Amino acid sequence: MLDAEQGYTTEDGRKIGGVVMEMKNITLRFGGVVAIKDISFDIREGEIRAIIGPNGAGKSSMLNVISGFYNPQEGEVWYQGQLRPPMKPYQVARQGIARTFQNIALFEGMTVLDNVMTGRIRQMKTGLFAQAIWKGAAEQEEVENREFVEKIIDFLEIQSIRKTPVGRLPYGLKKRVELARALAAEPSILLLDEPMAGMNVEEKEDMSRFVLDVNDEFGTTIVLIEHDMGVVMDLSDRVVVMDYGQKIGDGSPDDVRNNQAVIDAYLGVSHD
């Protein structure tokens, strides 16, 4: 049963909290093109919230609004009970929102360990000079950050490649490294933009397991864009469906699966 303040309980007994983010009447335009038109939905603490739709539906644009990359022309973003003013992505990251990208955005010449360490930048408090001489507080901070990163590497089972340059890794492992870097920021909300795109069946199974583990063990709220409907239905607590920039469905996986507008959208052609 959904409750506006207290959240709800999933079929498997997990407790989902109250609203942590709310998108109210979001409209985003690029010149004369309307990418998102008057969409509202909320995200609740501890849930896995999926955003789905055909190609060109506006899903990534919505994720970019959440992450601060785009500021909508109309509508409001509410976060932790407060209206969020227009922000830059780094300001949104400081609020505890991290993301992965549809196209992998890693430093190919750096090792896995060093790539994941870049996710700790938000936690670094000492100044540039202190870090340069690497003494006292800066040294202690570095040690603590490395210890945390090693735990993430162990959690995602990538210990054997921690010293390997990312450019040498296969696609599926690169996706896992990008997830590790996002987790290194200790986000309260994690945005995943097609985390399983281009993966084979085994890689998808592994990534699905890690997504569930992140949500379960860290309590991280996850917003997920994914085209594989089997993955979406297995992982998600609630699903919002977009088509041509509009919302055509919102509810549990079963609600969405039986929504005629959603069925019609997925039987149609892509909107590239």
Residue pairs with C-beta under 8 A, 6 or more apart in sequence:
1 8
1 9
2 8
4 18
4 19
5 18
6 17
6 18
7 15
7 16
7 17
7 18
7 44
7 45
7 46
7 47
8 16
8 44
9 15
9 16
10 16
10 237
14 46
14 216
14 237
15 46
16 44
16 45
16 46
16 47
16 237
17 44
17 45
17 46
18 44
18 45
19 42
19 43
19 44
19 45
20 43
20 44
20 45
20 79
20 80
20 188
20 189
20 221
21 42
21 43
21 66
21 77
21 78
21 79
21 80
21 189
22 40
22 41
22 42
22 43
22 77
22 78
23 39
23 40
23 41
23 42
23 62
23 65
23 66
23 75
23 76
23 77
23 78
24 40
24 75
24 76
24 77
24 78
25 38
25 39
25 40
25 74
25 75
25 76
26 36
26 38
26 39
26 40
26 62
26 65
26 72
26 74
26 75
26 76
26 77
27 34
27 36
27 37
27 38
27 39
27 72
27 73
27 74
27 75
28 34
28 35
28 36
28 58
28 61
28 62
28 65
28 70
28 72
28 73
29 35
29 73
34 245
35 58
35 61
35 245
36 58
36 61
36 62
36 65
36 72
36 242
36 245
37 245
37 246
38 74
38 75
38 246
39 58
39 62
39 75
39 242
39 245
39 246
39 247
40 75
40 247
41 240
41 247
41 250
43 49
43 189
43 221
43 223
44 221
44 238
45 221
46 215
46 219
46 221
47 221
47 222
47 237
47 238
48 211
48 212
48 215
48 222
48 224
48 235
48 236
48 237
49 221
49 222
49 223
49 224
49 236
49 237
49 238
49 239
49 240
50 223
50 224
50 225
50 226
50 232
50 235
50 236
50 238
50 239
50 240
51 59
51 62
51 63
51 223
51 224
51 225
51 239
51 240
51 242
52 59
52 225
52 226
52 227
52 229
52 232
52 239
52 240
52 241
52 242
52 256
53 59
53 241
53 242
53 243
53 248
53 265
54 243
54 265
54 266
54 268
54 269
54 270
54 271
55 270
55 271
55 272
56 244
56 270
56 271
56 272
57 242
57 243
57 244
57 245
57 265
57 271
58 242
58 244
58 245
59 225
59 242
60 102
60 193
60 225
61 70
61 245
62 242
63 99
63 191
63 193
63 223
63 225
64 70
65 71
65 72
65 77
66 77
66 92
66 97
66 189
66 191
66 223
67 89
67 92
67 97
67 99
67 191
68 87
68 88
68 89
68 91
68 92
68 93
68 97
69 89
71 86
71 87
76 83
76 84
77 83
77 84
78 84
79 95
93 122
93 185
94 122
96 185
96 186
96 187
96 188
96 189
97 187
97 188
97 189
97 190
97 191
98 119
98 182
98 183
98 185
98 187
98 189
98 190
98 191
99 182
99 190
99 191
99 192
99 193
100 175
100 178
100 179
100 182
100 191
100 192
100 193
100 195
101 178
101 193
102 193
102 194
102 197
102 225
104 171
104 174
104 175
104 178
105 178
106 115
106 166
106 174
106 177
106 178
106 181
107 114
107 115
107 118
107 166
108 165
108 166
108 167
109 165
109 166
109 167
110 165
110 166
111 162
111 163
111 164
111 165
111 166
112 153
112 158
112 161
112 162
112 163
112 164
112 166
112 169
112 177
112 180
113 149
113 153
113 162
113 163
115 166
115 177
115 180
115 181
116 149
116 152
116 153
116 177
116 180
116 181
116 184
117 145
117 146
117 149
117 184
118 181
118 184
119 149
119 180
119 181
119 182
119 183
119 184
119 185
120 145
120 148
120 149
120 184
120 185
122 185
123 145
123 185
123 186
124 131
124 141
124 145
125 137
125 141
126 137
126 138
126 141
130 136
130 137
130 138
131 138
131 142
134 142
148 184
148 186
149 180
149 184
150 162
152 180
152 183
152 184
153 159
153 162
153 180
155 183
155 213
155 217
156 176
156 179
156 180
156 183
156 210
158 173
158 176
158 177
158 180
161 169
161 173
166 174
166 177
169 177
171 198
171 199
172 199
172 200
172 203
172 206
172 207
175 195
175 196
175 199
175 203
175 207
176 206
176 207
176 210
179 192
179 195
179 207
179 210
179 214
182 190
183 190
183 214
183 218
183 220
187 220
188 220
188 221
189 220
189 221
189 222
189 223
190 214
190 220
190 221
190 222
190 223
191 222
191 223
192 211
192 222
192 223
192 224
192 225
192 226
193 225
194 225
194 226
194 227
195 207
195 211
195 224
195 226
196 203
196 204
196 207
196 208
196 226
196 228
196 231
197 226
197 227
199 207
204 228
204 231
208 231
208 234
208 235
211 222
211 224
211 235
212 235
214 220
214 222
215 221
215 222
224 232
224 235
224 236
226 232
226 235
229 266
232 239
232 253
233 253
233 257
236 253
237 252
238 250
238 251
238 252
238 253
239 249
239 250
239 251
239 252
239 253
239 255
239 256
240 247
240 249
240 250
241 247
241 248
241 249
241 250
241 256
241 259
241 261
241 262
241 265
242 248
243 261
243 265
243 271
244 271
248 259
248 261
248 262
248 265
249 255
249 256
249 259
249 261
249 262
250 256
251 259
256 262
